[in-house]
Amino acid sequence: MEFRNYQTEIIQKAKGVLEAHRFVYLSMEVRTGKTLTALGVAEKLGITNLLFVTKKKAIGSIEADNKKLMPGYQITVINYESLHKVTGKFDLLVLDEAHTLGAYPKPSKRTRLVKEIILRQNPFVILMSGTPTPESFSQIYHQVYACPKNPFNQYQSFYKFAKEYVNVIQKVI
């Protein structure tokens, strides 16, 4: 299986970012091969166990893409509703459709479960989405909230983050 040129470039850059910060966000256009790119990063990192979290309907497609690559790592593909069942040790956690973690002002249950896994296992983390902030830029806070080296780590809550980064506008109807 060969990657497209832009995927190869992203794989190289993502590997460097992961090694420096332990997480990277792949915000790529829809249908550009985010899944294959993430799997390519996993291969390049030389990991042994990958946990890939996605929506239930995408599981078969991800397993098929992984089979094409014939990687040197073990992969477990689950949906977000199965996060509470995660056992075992994983070197890399891939969070597909990461924008679904972006609830605010409080982190969602799935976001809290992701954070528990990351704090317990300290894996590399790849977040992926074709639409990282579909409703508001405020959604980015809880998407990266679980990553210890996220750029908003100094803010203890969404409200403290919002005070710095969100321009609140009152609308009268």
PADO-883444 format. One line per 3 residues: number of its first residue (from 1); their letters; for each residue x negated, y negated, z negated of N, C-alpha, C. Coordinates in pm, whole numbers, always signed. Example, Ala and Ser with C-alpha at 12.3 -4.5 7.8 and 13.67 -1.06 7.14 Angstrom:
# residues 2
1> AS> -1319/+569/-780/-1230/+450/-780/-1320/+330/-780  -1285/+225/-708/-1367/+106/-714/-1290/-3/-787
This chain:
# residues 173
1> MEF> -84/+118/+0/+0/+0/+0/-88/-124/+0  -64/-213/+91/-141/-338/+97/-54/-455/+56  -115/-547/-17/-45/-667/-58/-59/-774/+50
4> RNY> +38/-865/+53/+27/-981/+141/-82/-1071/+86  -138/-1157/+172/-249/-1244/+129/-213/-1328/+7  -94/-1388/+8/-56/-1473/-106/-40/-1389/-234
7> QTE> +4/-1264/-221/+16/-1178/-339/-122/-1146/-396  -217/-1117/-309/-354/-1088/-352/-412/-1207/-427  -388/-1326/-375/-437/-1448/-440/-371/-1467/-577
10> IIQ> -242/-1446/-584/-169/-1459/-711/-216/-1354/-811  -239/-1232/-766/-288/-1125/-853/-420/-1166/-918  -512/-1218/-838/-643/-1261/-890/-626/-1373/-993
13> KAK> -547/-1475/-958/-528/-1588/-1049/-456/-1545/-1177  -354/-1462/-1163/-279/-1416/-1280/-367/-1335/-1375  -454/-1254/-1320/-547/-1175/-1403/-632/-1269/-1489
16> GVL> -685/-1374/-1427/-767/-1471/-1501/-689/-1543/-1610  -567/-1582/-1579/-482/-1650/-1678/-450/-1555/-1793  -417/-1430/-1761/-388/-1332/-1866/-508/-1309/-1957
19> EAH> -625/-1298/-1899/-745/-1275/-1980/-773/-1394/-2071  -739/-1514/-2028/-762/-1634/-2109/-651/-1659/-2211  -526/-1634/-2174/-413/-1674/-2257/-319/-1561/-2299
22> RFV> -339/-1441/-2245/-259/-1322/-2275/-117/-1326/-2219  -79/-1436/-2150/+50/-1437/-2081/+41/-1525/-1957  +126/-1492/-1861/+134/-1571/-1738/+279/-1569/-1692
25> YLS> +320/-1675/-1625/+457/-1684/-1573/+449/-1684/-1421  +504/-1580/-1359/+511/-1572/-1213/+645/-1629/-1168  +644/-1754/-1130/+763/-1819/-1078/+748/-1822/-926
28> MEV> +806/-1723/-862/+793/-1708/-717/+931/-1707/-655  +937/-1749/-531/+1064/-1751/-458/+1127/-1611/-457  +1258/-1609/-445/+1332/-1484/-434/+1285/-1408/-310
31> RTG> +1270/-1276/-324/+1230/-1185/-215/+1085/-1206/-166  +998/-1254/-253/+857/-1270/-214/+768/-1164/-276  +826/-1069/-349/+748/-959/-402/+692/-981/-541
34> KTL> +771/-1040/-629/+726/-1060/-767/+694/-927/-835  +780/-827/-814/+760/-698/-878/+628/-635/-834  +606/-627/-705/+480/-570/-655/+360/-651/-703
37> TAL> +375/-782/-707/+266/-868/-754/+234/-836/-900  +336/-825/-984/+314/-792/-1125/+249/-655/-1141  +294/-558/-1062/+235/-424/-1067/+89/-428/-1019
40> GVA> +61/-514/-922/-77/-532/-876/-165/-592/-984  -110/-686/-1061/-184/-744/-1173/-214/-636/-1276  -117/-551/-1304/-135/-441/-1400/-251/-352/-1356
43> EKL> -252/-318/-1229/-359/-233/-1174/-494/-302/-1187  -499/-431/-1154/-623/-508/-1157/-676/-522/-1300  -586/-531/-1397/-627/-542/-1538/-682/-411/-1593
46> GIT> -645/-300/-1528/-690/-170/-1576/-617/-123/-1701  -492/-162/-1714/-414/-121/-1831/-378/+27/-1822  -335/+83/-1935/-297/+225/-1934/-147/+248/-1950
49> NLL> -79/+158/-2022/+65/+172/-2046/+137/+40/-2023  +236/+44/-1935/+312/-75/-1898/+458/-58/-1937  +512/-158/-2004/+656/-164/-2031/+715/-272/-1942
52> FVT> +806/-233/-1854/+868/-325/-1758/+1014/-339/-1798  +1055/-460/-1834/+1192/-486/-1878/+1263/-566/-1770  +1380/-520/-1732/+1453/-582/-1622/+1603/-564/-1642
55> KKK> +1680/-602/-1544/+1824/-575/-1546/+1846/-430/-1502  +1951/-370/-1552/+1977/-228/-1526/+1979/-195/-1377  +2041/-279/-1296/+2055/-250/-1153/+1922/-252/-1077
58> AIG> +1817/-310/-1136/+1687/-318/-1068/+1592/-205/-1103  +1627/-121/-1199/+1535/-16/-1247/+1489/+76/-1134  +1580/+126/-1053/+1545/+217/-944/+1449/+155/-845
61> SIE> +1471/+30/-811/+1385/-41/-716/+1243/-58/-771  +1232/-89/-900/+1101/-107/-963/+1027/+26/-968  +1096/+133/-1002/+1033/+265/-1004/+986/+304/-864
64> ADN> +1063/+271/-761/+1024/+301/-622/+900/+221/-582  +896/+92/-618/+779/+8/-588/+655/+63/-658  +671/+104/-783/+559/+159/-858/+506/+287/-794
67> KKL> +598/+371/-747/+559/+497/-683/+476/+471/-557  +511/+366/-481/+436/+329/-360/+291/+295/-392  +269/+231/-506/+134/+189/-544/+47/+304/-593
70> MPG> +109/+408/-647/+37/+519/-709/-69/+467/-807  -26/+394/-909/-121/+330/-1001/-186/+427/-1099  -286/+377/-1167/-357/+456/-1267/-303/+435/-1407
73> YQI> -184/+383/-1421/-125/+359/-1553/+12/+427/-1562  +58/+445/-1685/+192/+497/-1711/+288/+378/-1717  +408/+396/-1665/+507/+288/-1668/+637/+337/-1731
76> TVI> +695/+251/-1813/+828/+273/-1868/+911/+155/-1823  +1023/+182/-1756/+1111/+76/-1708/+1243/+86/-1784  +1279/-23/-1850/+1404/-26/-1927/+1479/-155/-1897
79> NYE> +1605/-158/-1941/+1680/-283/-1929/+1674/-358/-2063  +1712/-484/-2059/+1705/-567/-2180/+1789/-512/-2295  +1896/-445/-2263/+1983/-390/-2367/+1918/-274/-2441
82> SLH> +1808/-221/-2391/+1737/-109/-2456/+1613/-154/-2532  +1590/-283/-2543/+1471/-332/-2613/+1460/-281/-2756  +1572/-266/-2822/+1571/-221/-2962/+1522/-76/-2976
85> KVT> +1514/-2/-2867/+1470/+138/-2870/+1320/+155/-2841  +1250/+46/-2814/+1110/+56/-2771/+1023/+116/-2881  +953/+222/-2843/+852/+284/-2929/+729/+305/-2843
88> GKF> +621/+343/-2903/+499/+365/-2826/+418/+237/-2817  +302/+249/-2758/+207/+137/-2746/+197/+97/-2600  +204/-32/-2573/+196/-84/-2436/+88/-192/-2427
91> DLL> +7/-184/-2321/-98/-284/-2297/-42/-407/-2229  +66/-386/-2153/+124/-495/-2073/+276/-488/-2082  +336/-603/-2102/+482/-617/-2105/+521/-709/-1990
94> VLD> +602/-659/-1897/+652/-740/-1786/+799/-769/-1812  +833/-897/-1812/+970/-941/-1837/+1027/-1001/-1710  +1103/-919/-1638/+1166/-961/-1513/+1287/-1047/-1546
97> EAH> +1322/-1138/-1456/+1436/-1228/-1479/+1422/-1297/-1615  +1301/-1351/-1639/+1268/-1411/-1769/+1359/-1528/-1805  +1421/-1588/-1706/+1511/-1700/-1736/+1627/-1657/-1827
100> TLG> +1655/-1527/-1832/+1762/-1479/-1921/+1721/-1486/-2069  +1594/-1514/-2096/+1546/-1531/-2233/+1561/-1676/-2279  +1602/-1763/-2190/+1596/-1907/-2214/+1715/-1971/-2282
103> AYP> +1787/-1900/-2365/+1900/-1960/-2437/+1849/-2067/-2534  +1930/-2166/-2559/+1894/-2268/-2656/+2021/-2323/-2719  +2018/-2375/-2837/+1900/-2415/-2914/+1836/-2303/-2996
106> KPS> +1903/-2191/-3013/+1847/-2079/-3091/+1804/-1967/-2997  +1699/-1891/-3035/+1659/-1779/-2950/+1767/-1670/-2951  +1787/-1608/-2837/+1886/-1499/-2826/+1832/-1374/-2895
109> KRT> +1919/-1277/-2914/+1878/-1150/-2975/+1769/-1084/-2892  +1784/-1083/-2758/+1683/-1020/-2674/+1549/-1093/-2684  +1553/-1225/-2698/+1430/-1303/-2713/+1361/-1267/-2844
112> RLV> +1439/-1253/-2950/+1381/-1214/-3080/+1321/-1073/-3073  +1387/-982/-3003/+1334/-846/-2987/+1203/-846/-2908  +1197/-927/-2803/+1074/-940/-2724/+962/-992/-2814
115> KEI> +993/-1092/-2896/+891/-1147/-2986/+841/-1041/-3084  +931/-960/-3139/+891/-853/-3231/+793/-757/-3163  +823/-718/-3040/+735/-626/-2966/+599/-689/-2944
118> ILR> +597/-815/-2905/+470/-884/-2878/+389/-898/-3006  +452/-937/-3115/+379/-952/-3241/+328/-818/-3294  +404/-712/-3271/+365/-578/-3319/+253/-518/-3233
121> QNP> +256/-541/-3102/+165/-470/-3012/+58/-556/-2947  +76/-688/-2943/-17/-781/-2879/-52/-742/-2735  +48/-714/-2652/+19/-680/-2513/-6/-805/-2429
124> FVI> -63/-786/-2311/-58/-893/-2211/+90/-907/-2175  +133/-1028/-2137/+273/-1051/-2103/+283/-1122/-1969  +363/-1065/-1878/+395/-1132/-1751/+544/-1162/-1753
127> LMS> +577/-1290/-1744/+716/-1333/-1729/+738/-1359/-1581  +854/-1322/-1529/+882/-1341/-1386/+1024/-1394/-1366  +1036/-1488/-1273/+1169/-1534/-1234/+1159/-1614/-1104
130> GTP> +1259/-1599/-1022/+1272/-1683/-903/+1340/-1814/-937  +1406/-1818/-1053/+1477/-1938/-1099/+1448/-1958/-1248  +1328/-2006/-1284/+1290/-2014/-1424/+1376/-2108/-1509
133> TPE> +1429/-2213/-1450/+1512/-2307/-1527/+1638/-2340/-1448  +1730/-2244/-1434/+1847/-2264/-1348/+1943/-2374/-1395  +1949/-2399/-1524/+2043/-2499/-1575/+1975/-2621/-1633
136> SFS> +1859/-2602/-1696/+1792/-2712/-1764/+1646/-2674/-1790  +1557/-2773/-1786/+1417/-2747/-1818/+1401/-2702/-1964  +1500/-2731/-2046/+1497/-2689/-2187/+1490/-2538/-2200
139> QIY> +1534/-2465/-2098/+1535/-2319/-2103/+1395/-2259/-2109  +1294/-2334/-2073/+1158/-2278/-2071/+1107/-2249/-2213  +1152/-2325/-2312/+1103/-2309/-2449/+1116/-2166/-2500
142> HQV> +1234/-2109/-2496/+1252/-1975/-2550/+1202/-1865/-2457  +1177/-1897/-2332/+1118/-1796/-2244/+975/-1766/-2286  +901/-1868/-2326/+761/-1847/-2365/+742/-1842/-2517
145> YAC> +848/-1862/-2590/+848/-1867/-2736/+782/-1745/-2801  +796/-1629/-2743/+744/-1506/-2802/+593/-1489/-2783  +534/-1565/-2692/+392/-1552/-2661/+309/-1637/-2757
148> PKN> +219/-1574/-2835/+142/-1649/-2934/+63/-1768/-2879  +17/-1761/-2755/-62/-1872/-2699/+21/-1961/-2606  +151/-1969/-2630/+234/-2053/-2542/+204/-2201/-2566
151> PFN> +226/-2285/-2466/+189/-2427/-2478/+276/-2507/-2575  +383/-2448/-2625/+473/-2519/-2717/+465/-2462/-2858  +361/-2390/-2886/+345/-2319/-3013/+350/-2410/-3135
154> QYQ> +307/-2534/-3119/+303/-2625/-3234/+443/-2669/-3278  +545/-2643/-3195/+681/-2681/-3230/+750/-2563/-3297  +787/-2581/-3423/+845/-2473/-3502/+986/-2436/-3460
157> SFY> +1052/-2525/-3387/+1189/-2498/-3343/+1215/-2565/-3208  +1324/-2524/-3146/+1364/-2587/-3021/+1387/-2736/-3041  +1443/-2774/-3156/+1474/-2914/-3180/+1349/-3000/-3184
160> KFA> +1242/-2948/-3243/+1115/-3023/-3247/+1056/-3033/-3106  +1067/-2926/-3030/+1025/-2927/-2889/+1107/-3030/-2812  +1238/-3028/-2831/+1328/-3117/-2758/+1301/-3264/-2791
163> KEY> +1266/-3291/-2915/+1236/-3429/-2955/+1121/-3485/-2872  +1026/-3400/-2837/+909/-3441/-2759/+934/-3439/-2608  +1007/-3337/-2560/+1015/-3313/-2416/+1151/-3338/-2350
166> VNV> +1256/-3351/-2428/+1389/-3361/-2369/+1441/-3505/-2378  +1488/-3555/-2266/+1549/-3687/-2262/+1700/-3667/-2274  +1752/-3693/-2392/+1894/-3671/-2419/+1975/-3790/-2366
169> IQK> +2076/-3757/-2289/+2163/-3860/-2233/+2306/-3830/-2278  +2371/-3929/-2332/+2509/-3911/-2375/+2601/-3950/-2261  +2693/-3861/-2230/+2791/-3889/-2125/+2929/-3901/-2188
172> VI> +3001/-4002/-2149/+3136/-4022/-2199/+3233/-3981/-2089  +3327/-3897/-2127/+3423/-3848/-2027/+3557/-3915/-2049
